[in-house]
Amino acid sequence: MSADSQTVDLSVVVAAQQPSTRLEACLGSLRAQGATARLEVIVVEASSQESWARLRERFPEVRLLKLPAGTSVPGLWHAGISTSRGKIVALTIEQCVPAANWAAEILRAHAANDAAAIGGAIENTPEAGRADWAVYFSRYSRYIPPFAPEFRDDLAGDNCSYKRAALEASRTAMAEGFWETFVHEAMRAHGVRLLCDPALVVRYAGGIDLGAFARRRFADGRYFAARRARKMGAAGRLLRAAAFPVTAALLFARIAARVWKNGRYRGKLLLVSPLVLTFLLSWALGECAGYLFGPSDRPQPVAEKYTAVDSLG
């Protein structure tokens, strides 16, 4: 899968906060696709688990980067992007397993149009439990197939790919990590388009701990609001903070509307709606904290953390 900078068509950056068998399934799918596409695969990890010997033994062709435990997924993605060499750079996470034709479809889609970023569909695993369904609806309701290809204002970083030139033009937006919402805003401000193509499919394999996911939703919501708040006055921040219950309700209404329009998984959503609402409330409470108090830590340029990267590949 790896190659020198002259032959890499596609770099795949996999963010892994807690390496598991799901990561091995993701890498196994990518390995099979290396025969038909010139790939390099970069796994960027930020857990304290001792899983690297097994990973290196099973996937010696993968480039491995280690960042400090607790590094966010946007931080992991940014580190991987910064060391990637492909003409196209694709992002995903360890819980997403690409379809057998994923790499080929990414390259086809980028060759066929001038979109700066191309995302795709996200399916759930057939073995999903209630917690997995709740996470799935909370994160991926906009990307449940089927849907027609269309240009959108935002895409899911867990299944998205970028032309190298578009990433280079968006360096400022990535200074604190690859937060896709803000990067995509910057790209659209430059006049480029974001395409969502259902032919690019990954399967969400689940396995995220409920408590860990709720904490992640809170932290991400806090960062999101704190970054938005930089352009707001005190009155605007207070109003947004006070509206957190409305924010959670609106988010759930949007999810329900998408699922009902799609026609799939309506019963599943009804079954797990209390958990979905819990995750949405975690996000909304994070927004409240972000508008009132700012981020939990002082944002640091991600480049400052690269000196701590331990390349194991």
N, C-alpha and C positions, 0 to 999 in steps of 0.2 A: 504493500500500500504506500510505502514511502518512496520518495524519489527526490532528485535534486531539483533546484529551483527552475531549471529549464524544461522539466518534463511534468511538473505537477499541474494538472488541470483543476483539481478540486481538493481543497483542504477541508477536513471535517474536524471541528473543535467540539469535544464532548466534555461538558462540565460535570464533575462527579464529586458531590459533597460527602457521600458515604458509599464508597465502592462496594458492589454486591454482585450477585449472580446476574442481575439485570444488566449491569455494565458489560458482563461477558457476553450476554445475548446481543447487545448492541454492537459490540466489536466483532462478534462472529458474523453478523449480517454484513457489516462493512468489509470484512475480509473477503467474503464471497464475491463482493462487487468489485474488488480490486483487479480482477481478471479482465474486466471490460472497461474500466476507467482508471486513469492514472491518478491515484489517490495518495494523500498522506493523511493519517489520522493522528490527532493530538488529544490526549486525555489530560485534563488539568484537574488535579485533585486537591481537596482541602479538608480531609478528615484525619483523624489520628489513628485510623485502623491500620493494622499491619498486613496489608493485602498485596503489597507490591511484588514480592517474590513470585507469587502465583501468577499475577498479571503479566509480569515480564517473561515468565516461562511459557505461558500460553500464547502471548501476543508479542513476540520480540520485535515485530516490525512497527509497532505503535510507538510514537514519541510520548513520553510521560513527563509531565511537569508537576511539581509539588509546591503548593502555596500554604501559608499558615492555616491551621484549623480555624474555621469560622468565616473564611473568605466567602463572600456572596457569589452566587452564580454569575452576576454581571462582572464581578472581578475575575472569576475564572475564565469566562469567555474572552475578556479583554487580553488576558495574558496569552491565551492560545492564539488569538488573532494576531497579536504582536510578533509571534514567532512563526506564523504560518507563511507558506510560500506559494500557494495556489493562485491561479488566475481568478477562481471563484472560491469563496470561503463560506462554508455551511456550518450552522450551529445546531446543537441539540444538547440533551442532558442524558444522564445514565439511565433514566427510567423510560426513555423512548427508543424503540427498536425500529430502525428504518425498514421499509419494504424492500423486497429483493431488487427492484428496479429504481430505487431512490436516487442513487448517484447519477445514473444515466438520464433520468427524468430532469434532474437539476441542470445538467449540462445542456440537454435539449432545450429546456425552457429559456435558459440564458442566451443560447445561440439564436433563438427564434424571436426575441424582442429586446428592447432597450431598457427594460425595467431595472432600476438599481438594486432592488431587493425582490426576491421571489420566495414566498412562503407556501405552505401547503396544508393538507388535511391532517387531522389527528384523530385516530380511532382509539377506542378503548380495548383492553384485552378481554377476551371471552371469559377469562377466569377472574374478572374483577369482583372484589367484595364491596360491601357498602362504603367503606372508607375510600376505596379507589374510585368508585363512582362519584362520591362527593368531591374529591379532588378534581376529577375529570370535568365535571360540570363547572366548578369554580374557576378553572383555568382555561378550558378549551371549548366552551359552548359556541364560540364564533367559527370554529373550524371543524365541526362535525359534518362529515359528508352525508349525502351528496350536496354539492353546490356547483354553480357554474364559475369558470374563471372570471375574476373581476379585479379591478384596481381598488385598493382600500387605503384608509388612512393609517392603519397599523397592522402588524403581523405578529404572530407568536414566534419569539426567538427560539423556542424549543424545536421548531421545524422551519428554519429560514436560511436563505443563502444570499450572498452579496457579491456583486462585482467588485474587484479590488479597487478600482478607481473611486467608487462610491464610499468605500470605507476610508480611503485616504482623505477624501474631502470632508469627512465627518469626524476627524480626530478631536476637535475641540469638544464636541458633544460626548465623546467617550472618555474625557479626562478623568472621570470618577468611576469608570467602569462601563461595560456595554449594557446600559439600561435601554432596552429596545424602544420603548415609547419615546424617549428623548432623542435617540439616534434617528428614529424614523421621522420625527418632527423636523430635525435638522435637514434630513435628506429631502423632504417635501419642500422645505423652504428654499432649497437649491433648485427646485423645479423638476425633480425626478419623480418617478412613479414607483409604487409598490404593488406588486401583483400577487394575488393569492390563487394558486393553481392546484386544483384537487388531485392532479396526477402525481403530486409529490406527497407521499403518505408515510407517516410514522405511526407506530402503535404505542400508546401509553401503557407500560407494563405494570404500573402501580408500585406499591411497596413503601410509599412515604408514610412515616409515622404521623398519626393525627396531631399529636402535640407539637411535633417538629414543624409540621406544615402550618399550623395555626400561628406559631411563633414567627415563621418565615413570612406569612401573610401580614402580620402586624409590622414586622421590620420593614418590609417592602412598601407597605402603605405609608409608614412614617417617612421613609426616604422620599417617596413620590411627592407627598404633601410638602415636605420641607423644601424640596427643590422648586415646586410650584410657588411656594410662599415667598421666594426671593424677589418675585416681581409684584407682590401684593403689599397693600398697606395694612395697618393694624386692624382696621375695621373689617376688611375682607378676610383676613386670616381668622378672626374671631367668629365671623359668620359661617365660614366653611367648617371650623372646628365644631361649632354647635350643631351643625346639620348632620353629624355622623350617623344618627339612626336613619335619617332619610336616605343617606348615601347607601347604606346596606340594603334598604328596601328597594331602591331603584335598581341596584345591581342585580338583585334577585329577580325583579320584574323583567329585566332585559334577558336574563338567562332563560327564564320560563317562556318568554315570547319566542326566543330563538328555537328552543326545543319543540315547542308546539308547532311552529311553522315548519320545521324540518320533518316532523312526524315520527321520528325515531326516539326511543328511550323516554317517552312521556311517563310511563309507569315507574321507571328507575328514578327519574327526578322526584316524583311524588314520594317515593320510598325514602330517599336520602335528603329531602328538603331541610330537615332540622340541622343536619351536619353542614349542608351547603350554607345555610343562613349563619351558622356559627363561624365558618371561614370568612364569609363576607363581613360579618361584624368585626372579626379580628382585623381585617383590612381597614374598615371604616374607623375603628378605634386607633389604629396606627396613623391614619390620616389626621385624626383629631390631635394626637400627640405631636405630629409633625408640624401642623399649623400653629400649635401653641408653643412648642418648645424647640422646634428644629430637629435635625437628625440626632440619633442616639450617640454618634461619634462625629468628631470633626472630619468632614470628607477630606481624603487625601488623594492627590493624583495617583492613579494606579501605578504609574511608572515607578513611584517610590518603593513599591512592594516587589518589583521585579528582582531586586538584588537578593531577595529571600527565596527565589525560585530555585529549586533543586532539580536539575534536568536528569532524569533517570533513563532516558531513551538512548 
